[in-house]
C-alpha cells in the first residue's frame, strides 16, 4: 500500500475523532454538548467511511500489483 493511502486514511480517521472534541460553539451538537462540530455523530461517521474507502482503495491497488 502506497504512503499516500496511509496518509489519507490517517487524516480522515483523525478528523473523525476530532469532531468529538468539546469546544465553544454557537449551538450544541446532536449528542447534546458543545463540540468542535455541530453535526458530531454524522460528520464522524462520514470521515470514518472516507478513511475506510481510502484504506480499501489502497489495499485493492496493492493486491492487484502483487498478482
N, C-alpha and C positions, 0 to 999 in steps of 0.2 A: 504494500500500500504506500502510495507516494506521500511525501511530507505535507503537501497542501491539503490533502483529505483529512489527515490527522489535525491540522491546524483549524480547518473549518469545523470539524466535529467538536474540538475543544472549545472554540469560540462560542458556538451556539449552545453547548452544554452549560458553559459558564454564564452566558446571558440568560438562560432559562433559570438558573439558580439565583442570579442577581435580581430577578424580578420580585423575589420574596423578601428582599431586604427592607426592613422598615425605614421609612424616610418621610420627610414632610411633603405633603401633597394637598391638592385642593379638595379632594374627596376620597373617601375610603375605598379600598379595593373590594372585590366581590367576597373576600373572606372576612371582611368587617374591620380591618385595621388599615392604617395609612401606610402603604407600601411604596416601593420605588415605582411600581407600575399599577395603575388603577384597574387593569384587567389581569391581575396576577395569575390566577389559575389558567386562564385561557392562553395568555402570552407565554407562560412557561411551557405548556404542552406544545404550542406551535414551535417554539425554539427547540424543544427536545425532538420533535418529529423531523425538523430540518436537520438536526445533528444526526439522527438515525439514518436519514436519507443520504447524507454526506458519507457516513460510515459505510452504508450498504453499497453506494456507488464506488467508493474507493476499494472495498473488498471485491466487488464484482470485476473491476478493472484489473486488479492484481491476479485474480484467479484465471482470467482469460489469457493474460500474458504468460502464465505459468504452463498452460496446457498447450 
